[in-house]
Amino acid sequence: MKISFKRGFAKVIGSIFYKRSYLKGRHFSSNNSFGWNWILKNCFMQNIIGVNRGIPFPVDFRMKIANWKNIVFDLDDMNIFHKIGNYYQAVDAKIYVGKGTQIANGVAIITSNHDLEDITVHSEGKDVVIGKECWIASNAVILPGVHLGDHTIVGAGAVVTKSFPDGWCVLAGVPAKCIKTIEH
């Protein structure tokens, strides 16, 4: 009884503050799904206080998203927006996140940097593409223009400055380099 009341309340709140088209997928498919809890946990901070206000789906208030419209993701992967300290900056270009990709806490994905000659200006944005079923570990940074192929694992604290489009590898270090290939 308690679960159905909680889900019902979350559905009402969700329909008021979020676009229904985003309240689908595996995280909203049953009474015990995380999605309904995300609505109850984050709605006040997001929609009343204003942290990440205007995003039409629930987002953890402890992360920052700059221009959600330029982030392409699968609804089954809504969990990537519920991590502590993540920063997704997609102001001048798009971030593509492949289906089944997992992103840990503290990750930054950035599509444009500051201009080296005038740091008050951003350089031209470049798309970031992350393939299917990748794992981006805690505190990793993915910089503009990076393309990661399917099944790429980015180690904790790595700074990915160049592309690894073939995927099936483990990246680590600053700057990140391939330290291991993964068998298909």
C-alpha positions as CSV (number, residue, x, y, z in Angstrom):
1,M,0.0,0.0,0.0
2,K,2.8,2.4,0.9
3,I,4.6,1.9,-2.4
4,S,1.6,2.5,-4.5
5,F,0.8,5.7,-2.6
6,K,4.4,6.9,-3.0
7,R,4.4,6.0,-6.7
8,G,1.0,7.7,-7.2
9,F,2.2,10.8,-5.5
10,A,5.4,10.8,-7.6
11,K,3.3,10.4,-10.8
12,V,1.2,13.4,-9.9
13,I,4.3,15.5,-9.0
14,G,6.0,14.2,-12.1
15,S,3.2,15.1,-14.4
16,I,3.1,18.7,-13.0
17,F,6.8,19.4,-13.2
18,Y,8.2,17.2,-15.9
19,K,7.5,16.2,-19.5
20,R,5.7,12.8,-19.5
21,S,7.6,11.7,-22.5
22,Y,10.7,11.5,-20.3
23,L,9.0,9.5,-17.5
24,K,9.4,6.3,-19.4
25,G,12.0,3.5,-19.7
26,R,13.2,1.0,-17.2
27,H,13.5,3.5,-14.3
28,F,9.8,4.3,-14.4
29,S,8.4,0.9,-15.3
30,S,7.4,-0.5,-11.9
31,N,6.4,0.5,-8.4
32,N,9.9,0.0,-7.0
33,S,11.7,1.9,-9.9
34,F,14.3,4.5,-9.1
35,G,12.6,7.1,-11.3
36,W,9.7,7.7,-8.9
37,N,12.2,8.2,-6.1
38,W,14.2,10.6,-8.2
39,I,11.1,12.8,-8.7
40,L,10.4,12.9,-5.0
41,K,14.0,13.5,-4.0
42,N,14.9,16.2,-6.6
43,C,11.7,18.0,-7.6
44,F,11.8,20.6,-4.9
45,M,15.5,21.6,-5.5
46,Q,15.1,21.4,-9.3
47,N,11.8,23.2,-9.8
48,I,11.3,25.4,-6.7
49,I,14.8,26.3,-5.7
50,G,16.0,26.3,-9.3
51,V,19.0,24.0,-9.5
52,N,18.9,22.7,-13.1
53,R,15.5,24.4,-13.6
54,G,13.9,24.1,-17.0
55,I,15.2,20.5,-17.6
56,P,12.1,18.5,-18.4
57,F,13.2,15.3,-16.6
58,P,14.3,14.7,-13.0
59,V,18.0,15.6,-12.4
60,D,20.0,15.3,-9.2
61,F,20.4,18.7,-7.7
62,R,24.1,17.9,-6.9
63,M,25.1,17.9,-10.5
64,K,25.2,20.6,-13.2
65,I,23.9,20.4,-16.8
66,A,24.6,23.2,-19.2
67,N,22.2,23.0,-22.1
68,W,20.3,19.7,-21.7
69,K,18.9,20.1,-25.2
70,N,22.3,19.1,-26.7
71,I,22.5,15.9,-24.8
72,V,21.3,12.8,-26.6
73,F,20.6,9.7,-24.5
74,D,18.4,6.7,-24.2
75,L,15.5,6.9,-21.7
76,D,16.6,3.6,-20.2
77,D,19.8,5.4,-19.1
78,M,18.2,8.3,-17.1
79,N,20.4,7.2,-14.2
80,I,23.4,9.1,-15.7
81,F,21.6,12.3,-14.5
82,H,21.5,11.1,-10.9
83,K,25.1,11.2,-9.9
84,I,26.8,13.5,-7.3
85,G,29.1,16.2,-8.7
86,N,28.8,15.5,-12.5
87,Y,29.1,18.3,-14.9
88,Y,27.7,18.0,-18.5
89,Q,28.6,21.1,-20.5
90,A,26.9,20.9,-24.0
91,V,26.6,24.6,-24.7
92,D,28.1,24.8,-28.2
93,A,28.0,21.2,-29.3
94,K,26.3,17.9,-28.6
95,I,27.0,15.1,-26.1
96,Y,25.9,11.7,-27.4
97,V,25.7,8.9,-24.8
98,G,25.3,5.4,-26.1
99,K,22.7,3.0,-24.8
100,G,23.8,1.1,-21.7
101,T,26.6,3.5,-20.8
102,Q,27.3,3.9,-17.1
103,I,28.7,7.2,-15.7
104,A,30.0,7.4,-12.1
105,N,30.1,10.4,-9.7
106,G,32.3,13.4,-10.3
107,V,32.5,13.0,-14.1
108,A,32.9,16.0,-16.4
109,I,31.9,15.9,-20.1
110,I,32.8,19.1,-21.8
111,T,32.1,20.3,-25.4
112,S,34.1,23.5,-25.4
113,N,37.0,25.0,-23.5
114,H,38.1,28.6,-22.8
115,D,40.1,30.3,-25.6
116,L,43.8,30.3,-24.8
117,E,44.3,33.9,-25.8
118,D,41.1,35.2,-24.1
119,I,39.8,33.0,-21.2
120,T,36.6,35.0,-21.0
121,V,35.6,33.5,-24.4
122,H,34.9,29.8,-25.1
123,S,36.5,28.2,-28.1
124,E,34.2,26.6,-30.7
125,G,32.4,23.6,-29.4
126,K,33.0,20.0,-30.6
127,D,30.7,17.0,-30.2
128,V,31.5,14.4,-27.6
129,V,30.4,10.9,-28.6
130,I,30.4,8.0,-26.1
131,G,29.6,4.6,-27.5
132,K,27.2,1.9,-26.2
133,E,27.9,0.0,-23.0
134,C,30.8,2.2,-21.9
135,W,31.8,2.8,-18.3
136,I,33.1,6.2,-17.2
137,A,34.6,5.9,-13.7
138,S,34.7,8.5,-11.0
139,N,36.2,11.9,-11.6
140,A,37.1,11.2,-15.2
141,V,37.1,14.2,-17.6
142,I,36.2,13.9,-21.3
143,L,37.2,16.9,-23.3
144,P,35.8,18.4,-26.5
145,G,35.8,16.4,-29.7
146,V,36.4,13.0,-28.1
147,H,34.8,10.0,-29.6
148,L,34.8,6.8,-27.6
149,G,33.8,3.5,-29.3
150,D,31.5,0.9,-27.8
151,H,32.7,-0.9,-24.6
152,T,35.3,1.7,-23.7
153,I,36.2,1.9,-20.0
154,V,37.6,5.1,-18.7
155,G,39.5,4.7,-15.4
156,A,38.9,6.9,-12.4
157,G,40.5,10.3,-12.7
158,A,41.5,9.9,-16.3
159,V,41.5,12.9,-18.6
160,V,40.5,11.9,-22.1
161,T,41.9,14.4,-24.6
162,K,41.8,12.3,-27.8
163,S,39.4,9.8,-29.4
164,F,39.4,6.0,-29.2
165,P,36.7,5.3,-31.8
166,D,37.4,1.5,-32.0
167,G,36.4,1.0,-28.4
168,W,36.8,-2.3,-26.6
169,C,39.6,-0.8,-24.5
170,V,40.5,0.5,-21.0
171,L,41.8,4.1,-20.8
172,A,43.7,5.5,-17.8
173,G,46.0,8.4,-17.0
174,V,46.5,12.1,-17.6
175,P,46.3,12.3,-20.6
176,A,44.4,9.1,-21.0
177,K,45.9,6.3,-23.0
178,C,44.9,2.7,-23.8
179,I,46.3,0.4,-21.1
180,K,44.4,-2.7,-22.2
181,T,42.3,-4.0,-25.0
182,I,39.1,-6.0,-24.3
183,E,38.3,-9.1,-26.2
184,H,35.0,-8.9,-28.2
